């Protein structure tokens, strides 16, 4: 299932305060560092993640493929937070999910995906050869506030287990906890086999368990090769949640749907899934991340994951093996921001990008002279200034202009149309409208016409889950979504 979205892109320099939510080869081009994109499941416009971070947006990835994503954030990677989501595009699939995060092996069938080789310019994502639920991946990197505890990189022997003392106190169930791996081998800083994976009777990867108000235990499995060093970061008092399920009992093999009703902001939110072993046994794992994403161990399936995230609900599935963990908790945080440049230098509202497409052109369309395309937008507040129009185009020659139009809800031009000539090739054309003082409220249209005889360049068309906001001009409703966007600043 492909999920349509509309997002707001915050383009002033901001810093997320959600510390602790760190969660074959081809190359994928970089997005701007400001490009932290929300991915809700409805057509309403949304706030994105902070401009001090970066997002890949949703990227298609083949089974068995490794892609290199370029973020160019710079600085110290040890200050980063990283979050990886998957999206199953099958009509009857599990939607946005974290199934098999880090890897899931069952009878030599490999599923899931993971990130690795994090540097201050690039990061890799690998999808396992048999995976069926990570058709698209979205990876976000940002720089949060400093954690309350940082173990630093600690060497760890294969088969080792040691207890780290943090002495943070308070309620450990409210902590957010992050575990990273590092190896001098091919994976560098990574989360391969996060939560642990059994392969041919031997364990790989690492996980944390037995978290309390003074200590946390980290376990590296005997055959592991990816977690030569480990690093634990803990935030004691994260910001207030917008949804907290509280601890809920969950049986082996059970699927639970939680209703969060966050709304379209869910695409820009942070989702944290917690597990708790309440067995009381001497080997109780307590709060833990063992078998995160799921895993087959000794012919039984353990662990669990979240799936089918949308505007109102999220599903949690616990694998059918064993009697632990017995409880689950879902917490969701809204994106929060901190301006770290002086307000005297950046004293304006953030830019917001409105879109009703998923950014992928499944087809292309052109039109006749004096005809063209339009997309209907709705301002996120009472009044906004339209500062930029964006068109996803494919120009054969780069010699043919388009005529830029902005219309009100009655199809009357809000400013005098003007021509721009896009370059040859496929990509975004950004048209600066900031000097036109275009104030919009309610509904308005952005599009273009072909002023000459050539029907070039072509406009990208998104054919999945149409939003009913695209039109051919002269005015006629179009069945799919033209890839046209509007950037506004609320007044």
LOSE-515872 format. One record per residue: x, y, z of N, C-alpha, C in turn. Coordinates in steps of 0.001 Angstrom, whole numbers, plus 500000, padded with zeros to 6 digits. Each point is the difference from the previous one (the first is absolute). Layout:
REM LOSE-515872
XYZXYZXYZ/...
END
This chain:
REM LOSE-515872
500848498809500000499152501191500000500876501230500000/499768500896499102500722501260499994499200501025500764/500693500736500854499322500959500858500241501396499481/498921500721499708500109501368499526500242500924501169/500579501123499717500304500909501080499996501438499537/499874500851500975500201501428499818500902500434501133/500966500807499717500885500387501085500224501492500034/500447500439501167500507501349500163501494499901500256/500796500752499250501443499961500127500478501215500781/500520499788501189500485501092500829501409500333499557/500209501207499465501272500283499369500825501047500730/499574500477501182500949500760500795500842499008500776/501117500477500558500910499079500667499445499701501377/499529498765500194499364499558501224500706498765500505/499781499656501283500625498803500563498986499206500771/499792498749499657499039499144500700500473499761501415/499076500051500969500344499722501384499604498600500403/499682499181499031499592498639500347501231499112500116/500887500288500951501180499169500180499586498605500438/500761499035499564499790498625500428499132499191499080/499322500610499042499162499210499077500845499683498777/501185499363500259500985499779498964499560498794499148/499286499745500033499647498805499328500064500377499090/509349488509479647499394501273499539500016501359500615/500413501493499670500121501295500630499608501089499030/499099500907500402499586501130499172500041501250500836/499916501165499375500088501270500708498710500767499843/499521500579501109498809500833499988500416501435500280/499521500941499203500416501396500126499567500588501323/500759500981500482499718500651501269498785500905499907/499245500069501106499014501055500189500697501143500724/499476501211499949500596501083500779499958499674501477/500964500498500806499964499713501423498708500424500676/499280500986499442498739500425500600498866499018499713/500238499002499189498888499237499446499603498840500881/499410500282501155499438498956500848498520499942499713/499550498943499366498681499955499382499048499160500821/498816500517500233498967499226500663499374499026499024/499435498924500531499395498995499136498703499514500613/498975500855500070498728499561500531499242499172498996/498848499502500408499193499173499128498733500707499567/500008501301499899498827500696499511500453501199499199/499054500758499461500353501116499146500239501295500736/499924500032501327500163501257500719501472500362500117/500315501291499919501389500441500044500579499829501391/501319499709500069500599499636501273501326500670500264/500319500147501298501313500470500400501021498896499792/501166500376499515501070499037499806500925499984501201/501066499192499902500981499905501058500966501161499871/500824500195501015500773501225500099500982500212498867/500275501287499721500879500351498900501453499717500305/500350499705501254501359499609500319500236498548499624/499006499357499461500120498607499615499770499808498522/499811498737499635499905499617498595499108498782499888/499306499888498879499201498818499721500238499541498576/500020498688499825500093499454498654498677500095499263/498900500309500711498645499786499503499843498496499725/498892499585499445499806498577499690500786499645498742/500841498991500124500877499566498915499730498532499707/499781499669498732499832498601499617501334499270500134/499953498759500484501207499196500151499672498568499610/500844499396499184499765498649499519500418498963501035/499445498810499886500441498895500839501482499751499750/500755499865501090501431499736499895500849501195499663/499410501191499928500729501195499584500524500792501194/501165500617499814500536500995500924500015501340499285/499420501024500633500036501339499418500788500927500914/500706500929499390500743501010500742499235501309499919/499656500546501157499260501251500092500962501098500449/499962501131499315500894501115500318499242501073500764/500428500286501228499305501003500823500820501266500199/501330499890500020500886501168500108499715500872501213/499613499394501124499738500795501203501272500521500643/501112499291499811501249500435500592500028499824501504/501015500569500626500109499911501448500417498610500473/499665499701501242500389498754500661498852499008499935/500204498853499381498915499015499877499536499506501363/500850500090501013499588499562501331498923500893500599/499755501149499384498923500887500445498684499711499290/499995499097499031498826499771499176498959499133500706/498777500126499543498939499018500233499591499466498636/499677498709499927499655499353498740498710499210500175/499106500109499035498745499252500056499692499443498614/499668498714499948499721499313498746498620499369500063/499131500360499030498679499397499854499929499251498684/499106499015499939499756499243498774498570500257499526/499771499739498707498641500086499465499747498840499040/498975499227500307499560498894499152498979500545499017/500287499876498700499132500596498996498920499058499494/499966498753500461498953499077499572498648500476500499/498970499800499185498656500441500354499547499368501315/500343498739500209499611499311501225501163499893500980/500959500919499887501201499940500825499838500669501350/501136500241500663499979500524501367500367501481500056/500009500676498855500162501446499993501326500448500576/499979501150500684501190500521500663500268499127501222/501243499513500135500264498956500992501466499948500408/500284499168501014501381499698500393500205498497500122/499227499225499232500180498550500028501418499622499568/500628499109500763501331499474499684501062501092499988/499818501034500819501013501050500101501331499379500429/501046500291499261501316499454500298500272498665499355/498921499294499607500156498701499357499224498920500715/499482499066499233499166498893500505500317498794499115/500563498958500627500363498800499242499190498817500487/499371499289499054499220498812500326500227498972498891/500703498911500334500300498939499037500703500568498763/500963500909500253500807500629498948499189500911499088/498830500407500454499214501022499313500199501308500767/500535501012499305500377501253500646499008501105499661/499521500678501053499066501101499828500489501221500773/499367501153499701500318501223500719501059500843499323/500449501016500719501009500930499505500711500622501193/501119500666499732500766500647501066500847501108499384/500535500875500873500920501035499532501412499687500473/500987500524499271501403499750500346500876501099499411/501301499933500323501013500891499417499631501471500127/499523500382501184499649501398500236501255500855500071/500041501049499163501041501015500074499316501364500042/500795501071500035499373501323500042499600500505498624/500071499130498984499496500356498669499049498960499420/500155498722500351499200498941499388499587498945501020/499044499167499580499577498847500783499459498962499021/500199498727500296499500498921499154498749499379500603/499120499528499143498863499180500421500011498732499153/499861498858500657499964498714499294498669499314500272/499399499479498928498786499191500109500369498549499707/499588499101500888500373498609499845499318499362498786/500611498908499537499668499435498693498574499485499891/499410499521501105498662499417499933498926500899500587/500376501214500338499055500890500684498799500343499132/498813500116500658498764500311499286499273501221500546/500527500647501047499245501085500644500763501317500091/501172500087499399500759501257499980500223500422498561/498906500059499209500107500415498596500550501411499880/499614500861500944500550501351500101500602500149501388/501031500801500095500566500345501314500036501514500131/499905500476501226500202501428500275500937500115501176/501092500698499802501006500146501045500126501468500370/499944500283501295500109501372500479501189500108500952/500748501079499871501139500279500880499855501423500508/500208500198501288499958501351500555500913500074501213/500152501190500538500908500231501122499178500418501210/499757499088500924499178500315501174500821500666501098/499312500367501052500705500458501189500844498860500563/501004500347500800500874498985500588499193499081500915/500266498686499982499292499076500886500434500196501448/499207499466500924500344500074501421501090498993500363/500097498932499227501097499048500194500513499570498645/501315500005499853500653499532498787501186499143500420/499929498720499685501068499088500418501276500222499223/499912500723498847501124500034499089500189498626499379/500894499910499047500245498711499351500771499082500944/499437498816500213500582499027500914500309498710499238/501239499491500086500297498719499354499239498874500690/499587499022499204499217498902500558500404498705499316/500311498997500788500433498717499457498807499201499490/500249499128499027498966499080499548499523499145501171/498680499882500100499440499234501107500015500735501318/500377501274499978500105500764501236498671500597500421/499897500280501281498848500689500577500512500827501163/499720501287499970500429500796501153498954501046500345/500062500439501225499031500952500532500618501383500063/499338500951499359500415501393500025499244500726501100/500702500798500781499374500762501084499776501435499545/498727500438500029499694501373499618499525500850501173/499363499372500996499548500697501224499148501233499720/499100499899499019499158501146499672498839500172500969/499590498914500647498878500101500915498682500243499289/499003500406500758498697500255499413499326498712499555/499097500127499057499234498859499511500629499500498702/500658498862500051500701499490498823499042499632498872/498727499794500314499037499658498958499694501197499087/500365501185500443499809501194499181501241500355499190/501104499281500208501218500277499246499781499716498507/500825500623499175500195499528498629501451499553499883/500195498856499367501295499331500001500433499659498587/501273500213499711500534499762498673501275499178500089/500128499009499106501192499163499940500519499992498567/501261500368499823500666499944498700501149499007500056/500364499472498818501144499094499872501075500673499147/501227499501500158501091500437499131500970498856499795/500483499865498784500994498996499683501001500595499032/501226499489500049501018500451499052499863499282498669/499055499063499929499790499261498765499098500822499070/499293499330499141499325500646498885498841500903500415/499412499826501195498754500690500334500191501313500754/501178500275500543500214501242500722499004500180501132/499516501232500218498925500250500957498708499476499380/499273499157500737498909499269499374498954499545501006/498884499469499475498967499334500793499630498652499385/500939499387499281499788498655499457499825499021501162/499039499137499895499685499002501024499609500631501337/499460501219499947499534500611501252498915499129500625/500102499771501291499049499144500703500398498546500015/501004499653499179500608498673499929499301499105498988/500805499204499312499553499090498956500716498666500188/499262498907499883500611498676500047500182499483498583/501218499564499676500307499474498677500681498649500180/499351498936499548500591498668500092500353499597501410/499176500402500949500234499638501387500910500941500761/500551501011499337500872500955500674499415501392499986/500193500739501091499432501334500113500914501072499440/499395501014499368500709501149499466499319501273500482/500726501108499965499439501268500423500076500212501489/499226500983500475500003500346501421498666500639500352/499740500104501293498773500635500475500216500481501431/499051500805500480500029500402501404498823499384500737/500148499872501323498952499412500829500181500459501435/499025499657500866500070500245501451500286501472500317/499326500883499292500153501427500274499289500352501298/500702500680500902499382500538501215500553501390500265/499718500556501178500360501402500246501480500203500309/500801498919499991501424500132500269500875499331498947/499508498932499369500843499224499099499237499540498762/500758499536499026499462499351498810501004498944499572/499503498866499530500865498899499592500023499902498478/501196499810499433500165499833498562500587498615499751/499427499295499024500431498640499667500417499965498534/501214499484499746500466499744498638500100498492499808/499464499505498901499927498564499796501330499426499508/500149498679500215501301499345499888500594500039498598/499178499970498982500515499971498631499944501349499304/499704501041500747499786501313499400501279500586499417/499846500725498867501125500697499372499726501482499762/498826500501500407499630501380499658500037500956501188/500138499481501224499941500839501200501279499871500811/501131500227499338501288499971500698500030501020501123/499372501146499773499809501027501022498521500337500056/499536500351501193498602500399500169499956501348500711/498874500693499814499826501303500634498545500140500418/499744500359501258498656500158500545499776501457500351/498862500530499564499591501354500387498600499946500584/499792500738501073498711499998500706499570501437500263/498724500265499745499389501271500392499041499705501155/500194500683501104499212499728501204498582500545499895/499867501255499570498696500651499940499749500552498604/499584499147499063499685500498498655498795500923500050/499762500756498928498843500900499982498691499238500186/498951500732500329498692499379500195499531499345498693/499404498845500136499488499285498830498668500596499554/499658499734498738498651500305499525499135498747500024/500637498857500231499248498755500212500860499052500809/499367499369500984500666498988500820498979498921500316/500225498801499500499056498906500214500044499475501423/501091500322500735500222499335501267500353498536499739/500422499318501054500355498589499838498738499176499813/500021499166498944498855499151499689500469498555499863/499215499083500564500314498582499840499870499597498536/500899499142499546499932499488498635500416498540500014/499171499155499448500247498562500001500850499599498803/500612498830500097500763499471498876499085499856498785/500445500528498852499226499923498778498883501019499881/499907500944500941498892500958500008500327501243499183/498982500523499335500070501268499283499070500987500691/500540501146500421499216501012500703500007501279499173/498836500622499863499898501298499349499829501073501062/500889500970500026499911501136500903499478501202499214/499042500704500571499441501196499373500649501232500620/500829500692499219500720501171500515499353501309499566/499309500029498848499316501197499487500902501230499947/501269499781499688500920501128499865499639500855498797/499444499380498967499654500731498800501154500047499023/499910500876499005501008500021498929501415500288500476/500178500565501216501347500241500505500780498718500249/499353498849499889500669498756500344501245499769499153/500009500502498774501161499791499149501249500700500476/499843501068500790501149500736500518500314499621501435/499263499038500537500135499659501414501111498995500241/500289499767501259500908498951500440499164498907500648/500218498767499598499247498872500536500971499097500757/499681499703501242500866499147500819499189498817500523/500481498800499712499382498764500458500849499422501116/499391499745501164500708499451501148499452498617500345/500895499114500429499622498665500438500422499801501449/499193499223500733500334499733501402499702498538500324/500979499341500584499872498622500468499567500049501464/498819499483500283499461500026501370499964498606500608/500820499084499470499942498610500456500444499822501450/500870500900500465500508499844501360501033498914500138/500352499345498905500995498923500046501390500577500270/500912499186500518501368500492500220500657500522498725/499562499469498860500544500451498721499120501051499328/499149500670500764499111501007499430500805501089499297/499516500404498813500698501030499234499553501407500390/498935500135500796499494501310500359499660500809498763/500248501306500059499880500811498794501147499630499065/499686499764498715501027499458499131499732500304498535/501036499760499182499890500102498542500451498696499349/499826498894500710500363498696499469499054499607498876/500559499525498879499237499569498836499081501114499478/500500501224500040499236501113499443499767499754498516/498765500149499563499637499732498623499605498574499738/500367499073500931499655498591499858501196499157499613/499977498712500395501083499091499642499586498567500270/500554499078499218499802498570500190501166499456500811/499670499334501101501016499413500870499551498589500360/500777499014499616499658498627500362498629499574499518/499655500368498763498725499630499380498797500709500610/500225501019500805498911500841500500500262501444499592/498913500763499877500095501402499620499780500874501226/500951500920500236499958500858501176500014501471499586/499752500873501001500070501436499778498733500554499392/500100501196499400498829500630499416500367501309499338/498966500666499459500227501224499235498709500794499931/500086501252499457498785500761499701499807500077498489/498727500213499592499661500001498583498724500806499777/499677500212498721498783500687499568499793501327500734/501065500759500131499900501322500617499223500923499080/498963500657500543499266501005499244499576501131500920/499110500865499516499626501209500743499354499708501349/499399498826500149499216499746501208500405498753500768/500625499030499346500289498736500681501402499493499677/500428499033500812501238499267499769499782498584500519/500520499014499281499865498609500420501316499505500591/499888499197501077501154499368500618499813498494499893/501025499330499494499924498539499880501120499363500807/499617499028500839500971499198500737500075498624499357/501209499559499716500188498684499395499499498895500939/499661498820499455499305498991500807500870499182500937/501315500147499957500856499143500810500180500486501426/500134499055500942500389500296501368498948500705500822/500385500352501225499073500651500918500443501409500373/500973500554499278500499501332500295500321500717498691/499869501345499898499549500926501046498485499984500120/499508500305501197498564499908500264499280501326499833/500745501112499929499352501305499925500662500879498942/499189500910499460500470500907498968499474501403500302/500732500989499546499595501396500192500404500791498764/499104500833499493500262500853498842499963501449500457/501049500728499662500027501440500266500275500740498694/499338501135499848500168500821498801500258501436500430/501000500594499388500335501401500245499789500808498734/499490501206500142499957500930498877501401500535499755/500251500465498784501259500669499724500033501320500754/501090500243500704500164501255500716501284500657499511/500099501302500214501053500749499347500656500974500970/501262500257499725500726501011500752500768500863499013/499749501310499998500736500902499115501352500276500634/501088499688499275501306500218500595500789501120499328/499443500634498960500590501241499515499303501171500685/500704501125500178499376501145500675498720500424499290/498966500258500767498736500425499414500134501318499255/500951500811500414500207501264499299500436499764498559/500620498831499738500454499682498656498979499182499234/499118499290500719499056499097499360498593500271500519/499590501232499904498730500386500600498876499877498977/499678498743499598498897499787499109499410498621500247/498781499824499502499343498707500161500650498982499068/499876498712500317500600498980499151499266499850498681/500756499645498977499374499607498748499341498637500164/498923499814499275499234498767500079499727499520498577/500401498768499690499777499453498673498738499152500006/499070500335499114498748499268499874500085499071498801/499592498753500177500083499040498905498914498967500136/499531499527498874498988498947499954500460498892499057/501268499684500076500573498927499204501030499282500844/500474498851499531501007499261500763501409500191499458/500168500931499041501315500319499497500523499076498919/499256498943499663500442499048498984499117500128498761/500619500254498862499252500143498746499877498639499330/498767499458500039499768498729499307499731500209498514/499632501230499631499792500316498585500221501499499803/499886500436498740500238501396499647498887500474499074/499766501315500015498942500537499150500411501374499488/499611500295498778500175501340499431498672500428499393/499956501239499484498721500503499501500231500893498784/498899500477499450500057500857498823500303501445500383/500243500832498995500246501418500220498818500640500730/500332500872500968499026500715500824499158499068500881/500468498789500178499386499063500932501075499556500983/499580499332501051500986499573500988499392499306501180/500542500290501203499679499230501192499874500910501219/499252499530501007499836500738501251499758499017501136/500436500390501184499739499237501221499364500939501013/498950499526500643499276500776501011500684499845501349/500338501126500636500617500014501325499093500711500993/500174499659501261499270500648501084501003500531501006/499902501270500329500956500601500926499882499355501372/501129499782500697499963499365501315499445500887501100/499990501312499797499439500932500973499033500950499332/499712501099500662499039500953499449500545500666498738/501237500474500068500617500710498879501454499565499909/500497499859498761501401499653499801500519500716498764/501305500218499959500632500531498800500548498838499184/499676499965498721500534498997499098501369500468499532/501050499263500359501361500459499714500696499183498913/499479498813499691500680499184499003499038498975499417/500110499785498697499306498900499333501035498966499593/499611498697500077500922498922499656499315499069499006/500730499667498934499469499114498969501006498879499752/499492498760499932500880498872499679499877499722498504/501064500345499255499935500044498535501041499086499359/499729499636498758500967499296499174500054500717498662/501065500772499796500144500775498770500934499321499026/499581499859498773500825499322499005501160500880499525/499747501306499857501022500876499413500459501118500921/499142500390500945500343501147500826499848501319499289/499303500006498862499864501222499205498587500561500006/499074499315500667498593500392499914499502500537501331/499394501202499982499530500592501252498651499443500431/499687500203501274498651499797500530499520501340500540/498689500157500080499404501241500505499443499724501388/500597500616501011499655499756501400498721500742500348/499081499272500664498719500590500395499710499701501468/499365500980500645499382499822501319498576500516499882/499024499125500306498600500358499860499293499996501353/498958500797500130499172499915501197498997498862499821/499106499829500986499085498857499949498940500130498909/499921501187499335499087500182498873500737499936498664/501283499575500033500825499823498806500454501323499387/499962501074500772500516501292499529501458500136500416/500843500539499095501414500168500321500178500977501161/500847499609500961500310500877501129501169500918499702/500736499719498952501090500878499569500170499818498495/500762500875499398500225499908498557500858498774499692/499543499100499159500808498817499663501326500399499358/501004499183500179501305500270499407500646498681499595/500974500098499106500632498810499449501345499713500668/500277498719500172501323499532500415500365498833499087/501284499789499798500462498914499134500738498964500836/499396498838500210500655498960500795501198499418499265/500973499475500734501127499328499346499565498646499449/500823499429499165499733498661499477500158498973501113/499326498868499839500127498913500951498895499999501037/500028498942500837498970499792501014500409500602501330/499060500677500670500288500537501327499044501117500372/500235500563501198499158501073500518500408501342499386/499002500775499631500182501401499625499365500851501088/500803500803500693499501500908501025499884501402499419/498820500604500146499742501336499472499747500938501175/500857501004500138499913500949501107498836500968499768/499056500013500962498854500905499921500009501024501135/501084500040500757500024500821501215499861501494499700/500425500433498813499915501417499677498639500444499499/499036499083499901498683500344499452498964500317501089/500402499823501271499102500291501126498641499322499819/500031498708499697498781499226499758499446499484501324/498938500621500487499350499569501223498827499079499659/499985498831500586498961499016499703499305499604501293/498725499693499863499221499497501137498990498997499460/499731499006500774499092498970499518500610499241498847/499230499811498914500450499221498850500618500886498920/501023499484499364500617500658498856500660498926499141/500365500375498765500584499054499053501381500486499559/500902499039499811501304500269499402500163499054498810/500497500521498876500197499152498838500751500727498916/499878499525498780500622500685498874499291499622498712/500201500849498982499495499758498651501183499942499038/499746499438498824500998499985498936499757501214499095/500907500981500009499751501231499225500309499855498524/500813498996499616500376499836498600499461498710499423/500455499663498799499491498824499329500564498693500520/501161500033500680500626498763500467499360499536501303/499668498710500061499437499451501244501108499345500821/501016500768500250501166499579500771500383501158500913/500297499800501286500245498731500691498707499297500423/500140498732500407498884499241500547499957500155501515/498795499840500564499802500098501438499829498605500588/500664499758501139499888498720500665498600499751500541/499558498745499926498684499594500472500163498870501012/499422500194501181499953498966501038498659499291499874/500035498707499719498768499267499710499450499227501188/500614500129501195499574499192501138499126500794500962/498874499434500363499076500581500987499746501482499735/499350500339498898499796501415499658499256500774501084/500336501289500102499391500875501004498864500840499439/499744499943498690498900500762499411500235501487499966/501274500416499890500329501418500020500682500466498709/500109499145499014500714500350498778499018500245498851/500384500957499136499119500415498905500813500233498738/499390499640498861500480500472498724499401501383499753/500760500871499372499522501347499686500000500163498484/498868500362499353498727500433500587499449498988501009/499183500503500916499747499351501269499182498726499863/500688498911500325499381498683499974500713499133501026/499249499331500879500592499171501040500843498891499389/501133499724500643500927498970499542500011498862501014/500076498761499529499825498845500875501181499649500871/501182500521499698501181499724500817500554501306500563/501225499988500493500573501177500645501167500552499191/499891501272499567501144500665499404500995500356501113/501277499861499697501031500266501011500377501476499941/499161500783500641500155501453500128499854500328501477/500841500850500526499964500355501426500036501507500184/499568500413501196499989501422500342500694500197501330/500849500987500099500705500331501239499461501316500513/499511500005501251499342501176500562500624500356501351/499749501215500426500383500476501322498770500572500658/499571499435501124498813500496500693500218501421500487/498927500810499949500091501412500392499319500226501346/
END
